[in-house]
């Protein structure tokens, strides 16, 4: 009897091994939630530090291959642990840990920091990790909603701010609409194929009895994906949410979740709906072109830096869709390279705003950066690296990311889309160069504000900015990592 019980227990224990990073993360989140009940306000830095340590430990576990084989599929195929998942999880955890470093000084000096902030970030990261490893429609939706609900709460963390409350309401309502579209699409796919498993859907797609029903499901899923990315014309929530949320929250929701959204596209469309690529790739191409047009043109007119970066995010989603529309292993690798590059650039861009902000002064207007070089040459130099990378100026990382997706579009036979990308890359460079211009050639407006005297924050921001230059010079290992995910 004992032998039989041990035999029966073995598969369950084996299935938990690939889930070790996620189990560590959820265990730590619940532990910190309980720990915070016993801490005073002055002691809550402990919760924050432990949350950052947890994310770094999870990244180390994934990077070290703890619980992973060559490719593990557990929980009845619902959870997949492969190279794609491992690469994205490591970057997601590292970027989220960096985001938390920007949370503490900003929220503390405004009296907004509570222990649940770090816990909400951990649960959001857990949602991302589940989404990245999703092997079924159920896991996709579970990971997506865990990420979304945590993000709604983070945006609304400043309850006394009218802008934050308005942003949270818009995010919640339109996020619910996007989730509804995605879920409806999933239900149609299930109705056509009779399965929630992505591998089974892929096998059944070429011979389903009702191909129109399946295609309709894919269209609705694509609309939900476009909402989550903030691609035009489903972008209406993004500028207001980015502008209204506290800047560190904008930094977080504007960086790491893009990696999870990329994984969602690859799992749902690139794998599950791969036999229908001839139908959904042209749709992605149209979304890419619209995003490039709307994002870049409206960003030109912005005077608020957060709103400018929000509209530029829409344009960057367009570039990412260039790689996905190109299709194939090369296109997906290029899009993954772009997603990672943009996540790093967005972290640094919003980090610059946090660095210059003070209580009562958000430093989110482009005019606030006037004369920054005269006040702090080091900070101005780091911001220059960030803006040059976002603009796609060589040798920074953003240049190679844009080049990779443009090449993927050409390889996919979409010359018109590649030309569109080049045109809007030139147009988009203007508003990034404008920030550089005001830092180096304009006189300060009003009281001269200096970046905060926070050595740790300055080091984190500086490392982030210099990584964009270092990876621009030595970009091959990162691209090889991305290509290995689709080998």
One Martini backbone bead per residue (centre of mass of N, CA, C, O) as a GRO file, in nm:
protein
  487
    1UNK     BB    1   0.059   0.063  -0.021
    2UNK     BB    2   0.300   0.248   0.003
    3UNK     BB    3   0.404   0.206  -0.286
    4UNK     BB    4   0.148   0.307  -0.427
    5UNK     BB    5   0.150   0.593  -0.309
    6UNK     BB    6   0.428   0.672  -0.422
    7UNK     BB    7   0.357   0.626  -0.719
    8UNK     BB    8   0.119   0.833  -0.725
    9UNK     BB    9   0.300   1.086  -0.625
   10UNK     BB   10   0.515   1.131  -0.847
   11UNK     BB   11   0.371   1.294  -1.075
   12UNK     BB   12   0.296   1.540  -0.901
   13UNK     BB   13   0.587   1.619  -0.824
   14UNK     BB   14   0.692   1.645  -1.115
   15UNK     BB   15   0.488   1.871  -1.209
   16UNK     BB   16   0.611   2.096  -1.006
   17UNK     BB   17   0.898   2.165  -1.107
   18UNK     BB   18   0.839   2.384  -1.338
   19UNK     BB   19   0.685   2.566  -1.094
   20UNK     BB   20   0.889   2.682  -0.890
   21UNK     BB   21   0.902   2.989  -0.950
   22UNK     BB   22   0.595   3.037  -0.903
   23UNK     BB   23   0.582   2.923  -0.613
   24UNK     BB   24   0.779   3.123  -0.490
   25UNK     BB   25   0.621   3.378  -0.563
   26UNK     BB   26   0.347   3.315  -0.422
   27UNK     BB   27   0.465   3.264  -0.142
   28UNK     BB   28   0.593   3.546  -0.106
   29UNK     BB   29   0.336   3.714  -0.139
   30UNK     BB   30   0.185   3.598   0.109
   31UNK     BB   31   0.401   3.659   0.317
   32UNK     BB   32   0.408   3.972   0.273
   33UNK     BB   33   0.110   4.018   0.339
   34UNK     BB   34   0.143   3.925   0.638
   35UNK     BB   35   0.388   4.090   0.732
   36UNK     BB   36   0.260   4.381   0.692
   37UNK     BB   37   0.067   4.366   0.946
   38UNK     BB   38   0.342   4.398   1.150
   39UNK     BB   39   0.411   4.675   1.026
   40UNK     BB   40   0.535   4.974   1.017
   41UNK     BB   41   0.582   5.240   0.824
   42UNK     BB   42   0.905   5.245   0.873
   43UNK     BB   43   0.923   4.912   0.787
   44UNK     BB   44   0.831   4.878   0.471
   45UNK     BB   45   1.106   4.834   0.335
   46UNK     BB   46   1.112   4.529   0.375
   47UNK     BB   47   0.897   4.452   0.171
   48UNK     BB   48   1.044   4.576  -0.070
   49UNK     BB   49   1.311   4.419  -0.057
   50UNK     BB   50   1.184   4.132  -0.069
   51UNK     BB   51   1.054   4.168  -0.346
   52UNK     BB   52   1.312   4.209  -0.504
   53UNK     BB   53   1.448   3.945  -0.415
   54UNK     BB   54   1.236   3.756  -0.531
   55UNK     BB   55   1.273   3.830  -0.832
   56UNK     BB   56   1.575   3.750  -0.843
   57UNK     BB   57   1.536   3.455  -0.760
   58UNK     BB   58   1.350   3.373  -0.990
   59UNK     BB   59   1.550   3.443  -1.215
   60UNK     BB   60   1.767   3.241  -1.115
   61UNK     BB   61   1.597   2.985  -1.141
   62UNK     BB   62   1.548   3.007  -1.444
   63UNK     BB   63   1.845   3.041  -1.537
   64UNK     BB   64   1.928   2.761  -1.383
   65UNK     BB   65   1.695   2.540  -1.452
   66UNK     BB   66   1.486   2.494  -1.239
   67UNK     BB   67   1.274   2.229  -1.331
   68UNK     BB   68   1.408   2.189  -1.616
   69UNK     BB   69   1.406   2.083  -1.928
   70UNK     BB   70   1.387   2.099  -2.251
   71UNK     BB   71   1.056   2.037  -2.238
   72UNK     BB   72   0.777   2.134  -2.045
   73UNK     BB   73   0.450   1.967  -1.990
   74UNK     BB   74   0.192   2.053  -1.769
   75UNK     BB   75  -0.120   2.021  -1.656
   76UNK     BB   76  -0.228   1.906  -1.930
   77UNK     BB   77  -0.074   2.149  -2.106
   78UNK     BB   78  -0.110   2.439  -1.959
   79UNK     BB   79   0.208   2.420  -1.897
   80UNK     BB   80   0.504   2.582  -2.031
   81UNK     BB   81   0.860   2.487  -2.051
   82UNK     BB   82   1.075   2.695  -2.231
   83UNK     BB   83   1.285   2.905  -2.384
   84UNK     BB   84   1.087   3.134  -2.417
   85UNK     BB   85   0.998   3.147  -2.121
   86UNK     BB   86   1.275   3.188  -1.985
   87UNK     BB   87   1.361   3.451  -2.117
   88UNK     BB   88   1.111   3.625  -2.039
   89UNK     BB   89   1.124   3.580  -1.731
   90UNK     BB   90   1.394   3.706  -1.669
   91UNK     BB   91   1.332   3.990  -1.782
   92UNK     BB   92   1.075   4.045  -1.619
   93UNK     BB   93   1.203   4.031  -1.334
   94UNK     BB   94   1.424   4.245  -1.369
   95UNK     BB   95   1.238   4.483  -1.452
   96UNK     BB   96   1.055   4.471  -1.200
   97UNK     BB   97   1.280   4.527  -0.996
   98UNK     BB   98   1.353   4.803  -1.113
   99UNK     BB   99   1.075   4.930  -1.072
  100UNK     BB  100   1.074   4.908  -0.758
  101UNK     BB  101   1.308   5.111  -0.715
  102UNK     BB  102   1.120   5.356  -0.814
  103UNK     BB  103   0.889   5.347  -0.605
  104UNK     BB  104   0.989   5.428  -0.319
  105UNK     BB  105   1.068   5.738  -0.335
  106UNK     BB  106   0.805   5.841  -0.461
  107UNK     BB  107   0.585   5.725  -0.258
  108UNK     BB  108   0.704   5.812   0.015
  109UNK     BB  109   0.705   6.136  -0.027
  110UNK     BB  110   0.367   6.104  -0.078
  111UNK     BB  111   0.229   5.882   0.110
  112UNK     BB  112   0.172   5.595  -0.081
  113UNK     BB  113   0.313   5.377   0.072
  114UNK     BB  114   0.234   5.032   0.065
  115UNK     BB  115   0.259   4.696   0.101
  116UNK     BB  116   0.065   4.621  -0.147
  117UNK     BB  117   0.239   4.715  -0.380
  118UNK     BB  118   0.443   4.480  -0.390
  119UNK     BB  119   0.229   4.256  -0.404
  120UNK     BB  120   0.098   4.346  -0.670
  121UNK     BB  121   0.352   4.309  -0.838
  122UNK     BB  122   0.385   4.006  -0.787
  123UNK     BB  123   0.108   3.924  -0.908
  124UNK     BB  124   0.163   4.043  -1.186
  125UNK     BB  125   0.408   3.864  -1.244
  126UNK     BB  126   0.261   3.598  -1.221
  127UNK     BB  127   0.075   3.651  -1.460
  128UNK     BB  128   0.303   3.670  -1.666
  129UNK     BB  129   0.424   3.385  -1.627
  130UNK     BB  130   0.165   3.233  -1.704
  131UNK     BB  131   0.136   3.359  -1.986
  132UNK     BB  132   0.412   3.266  -2.099
  133UNK     BB  133   0.326   2.941  -2.020
  134UNK     BB  134   0.090   2.898  -2.200
  135UNK     BB  135  -0.114   2.596  -2.321
  136UNK     BB  136  -0.393   2.743  -2.275
  137UNK     BB  137  -0.676   2.931  -2.258
  138UNK     BB  138  -0.698   2.929  -1.951
  139UNK     BB  139  -0.408   3.036  -1.885
  140UNK     BB  140  -0.427   3.295  -2.037
  141UNK     BB  141  -0.664   3.417  -1.873
  142UNK     BB  142  -0.545   3.393  -1.591
  143UNK     BB  143  -0.289   3.566  -1.637
  144UNK     BB  144  -0.427   3.821  -1.748
  145UNK     BB  145  -0.614   3.886  -1.498
  146UNK     BB  146  -0.395   3.903  -1.283
  147UNK     BB  147  -0.253   4.140  -1.417
  148UNK     BB  148  -0.493   4.339  -1.450
  149UNK     BB  149  -0.596   4.367  -1.155
  150UNK     BB  150  -0.327   4.469  -1.041
  151UNK     BB  151  -0.305   4.720  -1.228
  152UNK     BB  152  -0.557   4.871  -1.143
  153UNK     BB  153  -0.467   4.914  -0.847
  154UNK     BB  154  -0.205   5.070  -0.906
  155UNK     BB  155  -0.329   5.315  -1.056
  156UNK     BB  156  -0.523   5.370  -0.779
  157UNK     BB  157  -0.326   5.442  -0.532
  158UNK     BB  158  -0.413   5.751  -0.578
  159UNK     BB  159  -0.709   5.851  -0.441
  160UNK     BB  160  -0.667   6.185  -0.451
  161UNK     BB  161  -0.649   6.156  -0.759
  162UNK     BB  162  -0.814   6.236  -1.039
  163UNK     BB  163  -0.635   6.113  -1.260
  164UNK     BB  164  -0.605   5.829  -1.137
  165UNK     BB  165  -0.906   5.757  -1.117
  166UNK     BB  166  -0.968   5.793  -1.416
  167UNK     BB  167  -0.760   5.591  -1.522
  168UNK     BB  168  -0.868   5.341  -1.372
  169UNK     BB  169  -1.151   5.340  -1.499
  170UNK     BB  170  -1.063   5.315  -1.792
  171UNK     BB  171  -0.895   5.061  -1.758
  172UNK     BB  172  -1.122   4.880  -1.652
  173UNK     BB  173  -1.338   4.907  -1.873
  174UNK     BB  174  -1.154   4.849  -2.125
  175UNK     BB  175  -1.035   4.587  -2.011
  176UNK     BB  176  -1.305   4.435  -2.000
  177UNK     BB  177  -1.360   4.452  -2.300
  178UNK     BB  178  -1.107   4.300  -2.392
  179UNK     BB  179  -1.166   4.041  -2.234
  180UNK     BB  180  -1.434   3.983  -2.375
  181UNK     BB  181  -1.324   3.949  -2.659
  182UNK     BB  182  -1.125   3.724  -2.594
  183UNK     BB  183  -1.330   3.522  -2.469
  184UNK     BB  184  -1.512   3.502  -2.716
  185UNK     BB  185  -1.297   3.394  -2.905
  186UNK     BB  186  -1.237   3.139  -2.740
  187UNK     BB  187  -1.524   3.018  -2.760
  188UNK     BB  188  -1.518   2.985  -3.069
  189UNK     BB  189  -1.272   2.801  -3.082
  190UNK     BB  190  -1.395   2.581  -2.907
  191UNK     BB  191  -1.643   2.528  -3.090
  192UNK     BB  192  -1.465   2.441  -3.344
  193UNK     BB  193  -1.249   2.226  -3.185
  194UNK     BB  194  -1.308   2.116  -2.877
  195UNK     BB  195  -1.064   2.296  -2.745
  196UNK     BB  196  -0.811   2.448  -2.511
  197UNK     BB  197  -0.569   2.335  -2.648
  198UNK     BB  198  -0.324   2.454  -2.850
  199UNK     BB  199  -0.223   2.194  -2.987
  200UNK     BB  200  -0.504   2.092  -3.072
  201UNK     BB  201  -0.587   2.338  -3.235
  202UNK     BB  202  -0.362   2.316  -3.444
  203UNK     BB  203  -0.451   2.031  -3.552
  204UNK     BB  204  -0.765   2.111  -3.611
  205UNK     BB  205  -0.779   2.366  -3.800
  206UNK     BB  206  -0.763   2.241  -4.104
  207UNK     BB  207  -1.045   2.034  -4.023
  208UNK     BB  208  -1.283   2.193  -3.963
  209UNK     BB  209  -1.629   2.225  -3.996
  210UNK     BB  210  -1.603   2.553  -3.893
  211UNK     BB  211  -1.404   2.793  -4.015
  212UNK     BB  212  -1.560   3.057  -3.957
  213UNK     BB  213  -1.567   3.030  -3.651
  214UNK     BB  214  -1.262   3.024  -3.610
  215UNK     BB  215  -1.197   3.297  -3.747
  216UNK     BB  216  -1.372   3.469  -3.559
  217UNK     BB  217  -1.212   3.400  -3.303
  218UNK     BB  218  -0.941   3.520  -3.400
  219UNK     BB  219  -1.042   3.810  -3.436
  220UNK     BB  220  -1.123   3.857  -3.139
  221UNK     BB  221  -0.846   3.796  -3.020
  222UNK     BB  222  -0.697   4.021  -3.174
  223UNK     BB  223  -0.855   4.253  -3.047
  224UNK     BB  224  -0.770   4.191  -2.754
  225UNK     BB  225  -0.466   4.218  -2.803
  226UNK     BB  226  -0.470   4.513  -2.905
  227UNK     BB  227  -0.574   4.630  -2.643
  228UNK     BB  228  -0.338   4.533  -2.456
  229UNK     BB  229  -0.119   4.690  -2.627
  230UNK     BB  230  -0.235   4.963  -2.776
  231UNK     BB  231  -0.341   4.942  -3.055
  232UNK     BB  232  -0.436   5.062  -3.337
  233UNK     BB  233  -0.777   5.147  -3.259
  234UNK     BB  234  -0.710   5.035  -2.930
  235UNK     BB  235  -0.577   5.312  -2.762
  236UNK     BB  236  -0.763   5.502  -2.573
  237UNK     BB  237  -0.637   5.426  -2.280
  238UNK     BB  238  -0.325   5.480  -2.270
  239UNK     BB  239  -0.267   5.788  -2.227
  240UNK     BB  240  -0.439   5.826  -1.964
  241UNK     BB  241  -0.299   5.610  -1.792
  242UNK     BB  242  -0.005   5.711  -1.814
  243UNK     BB  243  -0.069   6.000  -1.703
  244UNK     BB  244  -0.240   5.931  -1.429
  245UNK     BB  245  -0.038   5.760  -1.323
  246UNK     BB  246   0.201   5.691  -1.142
  247UNK     BB  247   0.509   5.679  -1.270
  248UNK     BB  248   0.602   5.393  -1.166
  249UNK     BB  249   0.349   5.254  -1.279
  250UNK     BB  250   0.398   5.326  -1.570
  251UNK     BB  251   0.667   5.184  -1.587
  252UNK     BB  252   0.555   4.901  -1.534
  253UNK     BB  253   0.308   4.883  -1.749
  254UNK     BB  254   0.519   4.978  -1.994
  255UNK     BB  255   0.703   4.706  -1.989
  256UNK     BB  256   0.675   4.399  -1.892
  257UNK     BB  257   0.383   4.338  -2.020
  258UNK     BB  258   0.490   4.327  -2.316
  259UNK     BB  259   0.609   4.042  -2.290
  260UNK     BB  260   0.344   3.894  -2.227
  261UNK     BB  261   0.194   3.986  -2.482
  262UNK     BB  262   0.384   3.851  -2.678
  263UNK     BB  263   0.339   3.563  -2.575
  264UNK     BB  264   0.036   3.558  -2.639
  265UNK     BB  265   0.064   3.580  -2.945
  266UNK     BB  266   0.239   3.330  -2.990
  267UNK     BB  267   0.050   3.121  -2.859
  268UNK     BB  268  -0.217   3.187  -3.014
  269UNK     BB  269  -0.105   3.242  -3.315
  270UNK     BB  270   0.183   3.112  -3.370
  271UNK     BB  271   0.055   2.832  -3.265
  272UNK     BB  272  -0.257   2.777  -3.248
  273UNK     BB  273  -0.305   2.968  -3.537
  274UNK     BB  274  -0.099   2.888  -3.765
  275UNK     BB  275  -0.291   2.781  -4.006
  276UNK     BB  276  -0.408   3.106  -4.010
  277UNK     BB  277  -0.183   3.312  -4.107
  278UNK     BB  278  -0.309   3.420  -4.379
  279UNK     BB  279  -0.523   3.591  -4.206
  280UNK     BB  280  -0.369   3.740  -3.951
  281UNK     BB  281  -0.123   3.890  -4.075
  282UNK     BB  282  -0.270   4.121  -4.229
  283UNK     BB  283  -0.399   4.236  -3.972
  284UNK     BB  284  -0.133   4.307  -3.832
  285UNK     BB  285  -0.034   4.500  -4.053
  286UNK     BB  286  -0.258   4.709  -4.018
  287UNK     BB  287  -0.206   4.767  -3.719
  288UNK     BB  288   0.082   4.864  -3.761
  289UNK     BB  289   0.023   5.106  -3.946
  290UNK     BB  290  -0.175   5.254  -3.755
  291UNK     BB  291   0.021   5.281  -3.516
  292UNK     BB  292   0.235   5.447  -3.659
  293UNK     BB  293   0.053   5.682  -3.732
  294UNK     BB  294  -0.082   5.761  -3.461
  295UNK     BB  295   0.160   5.770  -3.268
  296UNK     BB  296   0.349   5.975  -3.421
  297UNK     BB  297   0.160   6.215  -3.484
  298UNK     BB  298   0.057   6.272  -3.190
  299UNK     BB  299   0.337   6.297  -3.049
  300UNK     BB  300   0.423   6.569  -3.187
  301UNK     BB  301   0.193   6.741  -3.000
  302UNK     BB  302   0.335   6.697  -2.734
  303UNK     BB  303   0.421   6.833  -2.393
  304UNK     BB  304   0.389   6.572  -2.246
  305UNK     BB  305   0.594   6.314  -2.174
  306UNK     BB  306   0.397   6.084  -2.100
  307UNK     BB  307   0.221   6.117  -2.356
  308UNK     BB  308   0.443   6.081  -2.559
  309UNK     BB  309   0.522   5.793  -2.463
  310UNK     BB  310   0.246   5.672  -2.514
  311UNK     BB  311   0.234   5.721  -2.822
  312UNK     BB  312   0.504   5.578  -2.876
  313UNK     BB  313   0.405   5.301  -2.791
  314UNK     BB  314   0.219   5.261  -3.030
  315UNK     BB  315   0.451   5.265  -3.238
  316UNK     BB  316   0.608   5.023  -3.114
  317UNK     BB  317   0.385   4.820  -3.163
  318UNK     BB  318   0.407   4.843  -3.467
  319UNK     BB  319   0.695   4.729  -3.485
  320UNK     BB  320   0.635   4.458  -3.353
  321UNK     BB  321   0.420   4.375  -3.573
  322UNK     BB  322   0.616   4.346  -3.805
  323UNK     BB  323   0.743   4.078  -3.711
  324UNK     BB  324   0.479   3.913  -3.683
  325UNK     BB  325   0.384   3.955  -3.981
  326UNK     BB  326   0.629   3.809  -4.109
  327UNK     BB  327   0.695   3.560  -3.969
  328UNK     BB  328   0.827   3.310  -3.842
  329UNK     BB  329   1.112   3.264  -3.669
  330UNK     BB  330   1.242   3.538  -3.747
  331UNK     BB  331   1.001   3.723  -3.674
  332UNK     BB  332   0.970   3.638  -3.375
  333UNK     BB  333   1.260   3.707  -3.287
  334UNK     BB  334   1.245   4.008  -3.363
  335UNK     BB  335   1.001   4.075  -3.178
  336UNK     BB  336   1.140   3.988  -2.916
  337UNK     BB  337   1.374   4.185  -2.934
  338UNK     BB  338   1.189   4.434  -2.928
  339UNK     BB  339   1.043   4.385  -2.660
  340UNK     BB  340   1.297   4.394  -2.483
  341UNK     BB  341   1.402   4.668  -2.572
  342UNK     BB  342   1.152   4.834  -2.493
  343UNK     BB  343   1.143   4.765  -2.194
  344UNK     BB  344   1.415   4.903  -2.133
  345UNK     BB  345   1.343   5.187  -2.246
  346UNK     BB  346   1.090   5.247  -2.073
  347UNK     BB  347   1.224   5.232  -1.799
  348UNK     BB  348   1.418   5.473  -1.852
  349UNK     BB  349   1.219   5.695  -1.938
  350UNK     BB  350   1.046   5.694  -1.671
  351UNK     BB  351   1.292   5.715  -1.480
  352UNK     BB  352   1.363   6.010  -1.549
  353UNK     BB  353   1.112   6.132  -1.418
  354UNK     BB  354   1.160   6.028  -1.133
  355UNK     BB  355   1.441   6.163  -1.091
  356UNK     BB  356   1.312   6.472  -1.125
  357UNK     BB  357   1.114   6.440  -0.911
  358UNK     BB  358   0.874   6.579  -0.677
  359UNK     BB  359   0.697   6.704  -0.444
  360UNK     BB  360   0.482   6.881  -0.659
  361UNK     BB  361   0.686   6.756  -0.893
  362UNK     BB  362   0.678   6.561  -1.193
  363UNK     BB  363   0.851   6.606  -1.459
  364UNK     BB  364   0.631   6.571  -1.733
  365UNK     BB  365   0.756   6.798  -1.893
  366UNK     BB  366   0.955   6.904  -2.140
  367UNK     BB  367   1.035   7.179  -2.001
  368UNK     BB  368   1.175   7.042  -1.746
  369UNK     BB  369   1.444   6.973  -1.938
  370UNK     BB  370   1.553   7.242  -1.944
  371UNK     BB  371   1.891   7.270  -1.896
  372UNK     BB  372   2.008   6.998  -1.776
  373UNK     BB  373   2.311   7.010  -1.851
  374UNK     BB  374   2.378   7.254  -1.659
  375UNK     BB  375   2.287   7.097  -1.393
  376UNK     BB  376   2.325   6.773  -1.517
  377UNK     BB  377   2.524   6.604  -1.724
  378UNK     BB  378   2.474   6.309  -1.651
  379UNK     BB  379   2.166   6.295  -1.685
  380UNK     BB  380   2.162   6.402  -1.975
  381UNK     BB  381   2.328   6.167  -2.095
  382UNK     BB  382   2.127   5.942  -2.020
  383UNK     BB  383   1.880   6.057  -2.169
  384UNK     BB  384   2.011   6.052  -2.444
  385UNK     BB  385   2.036   5.746  -2.465
  386UNK     BB  386   1.733   5.690  -2.452
  387UNK     BB  387   1.631   5.868  -2.691
  388UNK     BB  388   1.817   5.745  -2.908
  389UNK     BB  389   1.703   5.460  -2.885
  390UNK     BB  390   1.404   5.527  -2.946
  391UNK     BB  391   1.483   5.657  -3.233
  392UNK     BB  392   1.713   5.472  -3.375
  393UNK     BB  393   2.015   5.532  -3.305
  394UNK     BB  394   2.322   5.480  -3.374
  395UNK     BB  395   2.436   5.218  -3.151
  396UNK     BB  396   2.170   5.161  -3.037
  397UNK     BB  397   1.933   4.929  -2.964
  398UNK     BB  398   1.690   5.048  -3.129
  399UNK     BB  399   1.814   5.013  -3.410
  400UNK     BB  400   1.828   4.696  -3.415
  401UNK     BB  401   1.529   4.650  -3.364
  402UNK     BB  402   1.421   4.788  -3.617
  403UNK     BB  403   1.587   4.630  -3.823
  404UNK     BB  404   1.473   4.348  -3.757
  405UNK     BB  405   1.167   4.404  -3.829
  406UNK     BB  406   1.213   4.504  -4.117
  407UNK     BB  407   1.339   4.243  -4.218
  408UNK     BB  408   1.097   4.060  -4.149
  409UNK     BB  409   0.898   4.201  -4.342
  410UNK     BB  410   1.057   4.140  -4.598
  411UNK     BB  411   1.068   3.827  -4.563
  412UNK     BB  412   0.732   3.832  -4.564
  413UNK     BB  413   0.648   4.023  -4.819
  414UNK     BB  414   0.632   4.341  -4.677
  415UNK     BB  415   0.723   4.616  -4.824
  416UNK     BB  416   0.510   4.833  -4.744
  417UNK     BB  417   0.562   4.803  -4.437
  418UNK     BB  418   0.862   4.874  -4.432
  419UNK     BB  419   0.831   5.158  -4.550
  420UNK     BB  420   0.646   5.262  -4.329
  421UNK     BB  421   0.851   5.221  -4.100
  422UNK     BB  422   1.070   5.414  -4.205
  423UNK     BB  423   0.905   5.675  -4.217
  424UNK     BB  424   0.816   5.668  -3.905
  425UNK     BB  425   1.101   5.666  -3.789
  426UNK     BB  426   1.169   5.953  -3.883
  427UNK     BB  427   0.934   6.101  -3.751
  428UNK     BB  428   0.983   5.994  -3.454
  429UNK     BB  429   1.265   6.131  -3.403
  430UNK     BB  430   1.178   6.421  -3.339
  431UNK     BB  431   1.057   6.397  -3.038
  432UNK     BB  432   1.326   6.297  -2.918
  433UNK     BB  433   1.515   6.530  -3.014
  434UNK     BB  434   1.367   6.751  -2.857
  435UNK     BB  435   1.465   6.665  -2.577
  436UNK     BB  436   1.765   6.703  -2.637
  437UNK     BB  437   1.750   7.001  -2.713
  438UNK     BB  438   1.641   7.118  -2.436
  439UNK     BB  439   1.885   7.019  -2.264
  440UNK     BB  440   2.128   7.172  -2.447
  441UNK     BB  441   1.977   7.466  -2.574
  442UNK     BB  442   1.805   7.545  -2.329
  443UNK     BB  443   1.657   7.730  -2.097
  444UNK     BB  444   1.542   7.745  -1.802
  445UNK     BB  445   1.222   7.713  -1.644
  446UNK     BB  446   1.224   7.868  -1.383
  447UNK     BB  447   1.303   7.668  -1.149
  448UNK     BB  448   1.584   7.499  -1.084
  449UNK     BB  449   1.594   7.154  -1.139
  450UNK     BB  450   1.715   6.876  -0.973
  451UNK     BB  451   1.807   6.586  -0.930
  452UNK     BB  452   1.790   6.358  -0.716
  453UNK     BB  453   1.963   6.260  -0.406
  454UNK     BB  454   1.985   5.932  -0.525
  455UNK     BB  455   2.212   5.700  -0.566
  456UNK     BB  456   2.056   5.442  -0.643
  457UNK     BB  457   1.877   5.565  -0.862
  458UNK     BB  458   2.108   5.669  -1.040
  459UNK     BB  459   2.237   5.394  -1.090
  460UNK     BB  460   1.997   5.249  -1.216
  461UNK     BB  461   1.955   5.449  -1.447
  462UNK     BB  462   2.241   5.436  -1.564
  463UNK     BB  463   2.248   5.134  -1.626
  464UNK     BB  464   2.006   5.132  -1.812
  465UNK     BB  465   2.120   5.331  -2.024
  466UNK     BB  466   2.395   5.175  -2.080
  467UNK     BB  467   2.265   4.913  -2.183
  468UNK     BB  468   2.170   5.036  -2.453
  469UNK     BB  469   2.462   5.066  -2.553
  470UNK     BB  470   2.586   4.785  -2.504
  471UNK     BB  471   2.362   4.629  -2.672
  472UNK     BB  472   2.427   4.786  -2.933
  473UNK     BB  473   2.720   4.671  -2.961
  474UNK     BB  474   2.619   4.378  -2.812
  475UNK     BB  475   2.353   4.219  -2.972
  476UNK     BB  476   2.396   3.916  -3.050
  477UNK     BB  477   2.327   3.754  -2.788
  478UNK     BB  478   2.029   3.843  -2.773
  479UNK     BB  479   1.945   3.739  -3.052
  480UNK     BB  480   2.029   3.445  -3.002
  481UNK     BB  481   1.829   3.400  -2.773
  482UNK     BB  482   1.576   3.449  -2.947
  483UNK     BB  483   1.634   3.232  -3.165
  484UNK     BB  484   1.637   2.988  -2.964
  485UNK     BB  485   1.323   3.006  -2.901
  486UNK     BB  486   1.270   2.921  -3.237
  487UNK     BB  487   1.440   2.650  -3.314
   0.00000   0.00000   0.00000
